[in-house]
C-alpha cells in the first residue's frame, strides 16, 4: 500500500505581509493531488496544523480547502486519515478543532481523528493516530498506543502530532510559532509498528529514533530559509 | 513559481517499509545581509542568482552602514524587477538615528483619565453626556 503523508500546512500564515494561503492551496490541490494520482496512491495522511482557529476569515478558506482536498482524493478512491495539530485545537472546552467541519463529512473513506483513534485502511494497514488535543480532552499517548497495538494483525503505522520527540531538530515551530503544550511521542510503546510518522516539526527529517517527519509544504519564516519543503510517500 | 514535485530515492524503515521524500519547489525567503556581494560595486542582482531564484521570493535587506541610500534604492528596484514580491528593509547595524526619529518612534502616552474619556466618547451609549457625567464623578472620587 502506498500512503502519501502531508503535514503542517499553516494556511493562515503571513510572511512579512505576504499571505501564503494561495500558494499553499495550489501546492495541495495541484501538486499533492497530481502526485497522488501519478503514483497511484492508496491512502493519504494529514498530520496536523491546518491553521490557527483565531486567524480571521482565512480560517474559513482553510477549512474549505481541507474539504475540497478530501473530496478530490475521495473521487480517486484514496482513503484518508486527518488528525489535528497543536495549532488546530480550540481551547474553549468544546474539544473542537479546525478539522471539525471536515469531520462533518467523514465517511468510510474520509476519517477525521480529533481524538486518538485506530482505523484499518483498505482492509490491510492499521493506522493508530495520536492527534494533538485540547487540554480538556487530554489523554495518555503511551497507554493509548499500548492498548491500541493489542490484537493488531498486519502492518501498523503510528501517526501523530506530538510536540516532543527526543533527538528531533527543532525549528520555528518552537520559537516564532509556538502554541500549545509539550506532549511526548510514545516511542517506547511503538516497537510493533512498521512506520512511525509525526507532524509539528517544519523541517523534513528522520529522527535517530526512526520517526519520519514530512515537514511543511513551504518555508514559512526566515528561520526556515534553508528548509527543503515537501511531503512523504510511504510503502507498507 | 513553477512547481514540480521531485521524488528522491526511498529509504527503508526498521519495520521494513519504504519511505520516499518528495520535494516541492517553494517560494524562497532570502536574507541579503551586510556581507552579501550585492553591495560591492554595481553588479546586477542577477549576478547573485538567476531570475528563477529571485522570482516570487521574499527578501530581507540588511545594507551595511556605509552604503549610500542611492545604492539601497537601486538594489530594491533591481530585486523588484527580478520578481521579488516583498522587500523588508531592516535598520542598518550600528546606524545612528536622528533624535527626531527616536522621539517620533516613542509611543504616545495618555493619562488614565484621557483613556477613560476616550472610551466614553466611543461608547454605544444612548446618552453619552449622561455617561460622561457619571464617569467624571467616579473619577473625581477616585482622584483621577
Contacts between the chains, C-beta under 8 A, distances in Angstrom:
chain1	res1	chain2	res2	distance
A	15	B	29	6.8
A	15	B	58	5.6
A	15	B	86	7.8
A	16	B	58	5.5
A	16	B	60	7.6
A	16	B	86	5.3
A	16	B	88	4.9
A	17	B	86	6.0
A	18	B	58	5.6
A	18	B	85	6.0
A	18	B	86	5.0
A	20	B	27	7.9
A	23	B	1	7.3
A	23	B	26	7.7
A	23	B	27	6.2
A	26	B	3	7.6
A	27	B	3	6.6
A	27	B	24	5.9
A	27	B	26	7.5
A	30	B	3	7.6
A	31	B	3	5.3
A	31	B	4	7.9
A	31	B	5	5.2
A	31	B	24	5.8
A	32	B	5	7.8
A	34	B	5	7.5
A	35	B	5	4.8
A	35	B	7	7.9
A	35	B	22	6.3
A	39	B	7	7.9
A	155	B	15	7.7
A	155	B	17	7.3
A	156	B	15	7.9
A	157	B	17	8.0
A	193	B	15	6.0
A	194	B	13	6.5
A	194	B	15	3.3
A	194	B	16	6.2
A	194	B	17	4.7
A	195	B	13	5.2
A	195	B	15	6.0
A	195	B	17	4.5
A	195	B	19	6.9
A	196	B	13	7.8
A	204	B	21	6.1
A	206	B	11	7.3
A	206	B	19	7.6
A	210	B	13	6.4
A	210	B	14	5.5
A	212	B	13	7.4
A	212	B	19	5.4
A	217	B	24	6.1
A	217	B	26	6.9
A	218	B	26	4.8
A	218	B	27	6.4
A	219	B	26	5.8
A	219	B	27	6.7
A	219	B	28	7.1
A	219	B	29	5.0
A	221	B	29	7.4
A	222	B	29	5.1
A	222	B	31	6.3
A	222	B	60	6.0
A	224	B	29	7.0
A	225	B	28	7.5
A	225	B	29	4.6
A	225	B	30	7.0
A	225	B	31	6.7
A	228	B	23	5.4
A	229	B	23	7.3
A	229	B	24	5.5
A	229	B	26	4.3
A	230	B	5	7.3
A	230	B	21	5.8
A	230	B	22	5.1
A	230	B	23	4.4
A	230	B	24	5.2
A	231	B	5	7.8
A	231	B	22	5.2
A	231	B	24	7.4
A	232	B	19	5.8
A	232	B	20	6.8
A	232	B	21	6.1
A	232	B	22	6.8
A	233	B	7	7.0
A	233	B	10	8.0
A	233	B	19	7.5
A	233	B	20	4.6
A	233	B	22	6.0
A	234	B	17	5.8
A	234	B	18	7.2
A	234	B	19	5.2
A	234	B	20	7.9
A	235	B	10	7.1
A	235	B	17	6.2
A	235	B	18	4.2
A	235	B	19	7.8
A	235	B	20	7.8
A	236	B	17	4.7
